[in-house]
Amino acid sequence: MPLGALRPSPLVEQAAQALREEIAAGRWPVGTKLPGETTLAAQLGVGRSTVREALRALAGAGLVQPRQGSGVFVMATEAQEDWPARLRRAAIGDVYEVRMLVEVQAARLAATRRTEADITALRVALATRREIAAGVSKGAELDARFVDADIALHAAVVAAAHNPVLTDLFAEFVPALRKGLIDLLGLLDVRSHERGHGDAAHAALVEAVAGGDAGAAGDILEQELRETLAHLR
């Protein structure tokens, strides 16, 4: 059965969607070789270059795999969900558990690798967090600004580890963390729950990293994150 010509408009996207639907419907089972570009182009009513780009998009989604000299083969019937998408739909508690694994080790590394510039960045981030928390103690509502300041301090700790993989991994967590923590603010009366909003623990963390005490840095951060995880649950 022919696929049916496509309407004008982003043809690559349309071609990729048409092929994706046919794969999902089982027209070409996993392991099957797809028809050649010329055949697909004729069935879709587009040029070979459009089909080539569509197949590249499907390969990026894990649906097909080109094999040099053999053709393009179906590898899956559903697209692989990318990491950011998984994080967006993950439970915040699950995200936090993995965050603990990443950040505690980052804090230990930061204590052994921090530079003077890192120490300055940590102290500035701590001062910003304190400034916003002080506004809360005067009656202002705790809002996204405090969450952003808190995350910025944690990001400075991770950056001080000087491991680009850890830095990138933490950055992937930030959107899900930010949303979860802002939601938490709506559920807890943070002003009455904890005076200083964790300032003592964060100050101790900064001093442990600055002082090169890897054990203390990891322990302090692990305890602080465990307490927040308990509230999230």
Buried (B, 14 or more C-beta within 10 A) or exposed (E): EEBEEBEEEEBBBBBBBBBBEBBEEEBBEEEBEBBEBEEBBBBBBBEEEBBBBBBBBBBEBBBBBBEEEEBBBBBBBEBEEEEEEEBEEBEBEEBBBEBBEBBBBBBBBBBBBBEEEBBEBBBEBBEBBBEBBEBBEEEBEBBEBBBBBBBBBBBBBBBBBBBEEBBEBBEBBBEBBBBBBBEBBEEEEBBEEBEBBBBEBBBBBBBBBBEEBBEBBBBBBBEBBEEBBEEBE
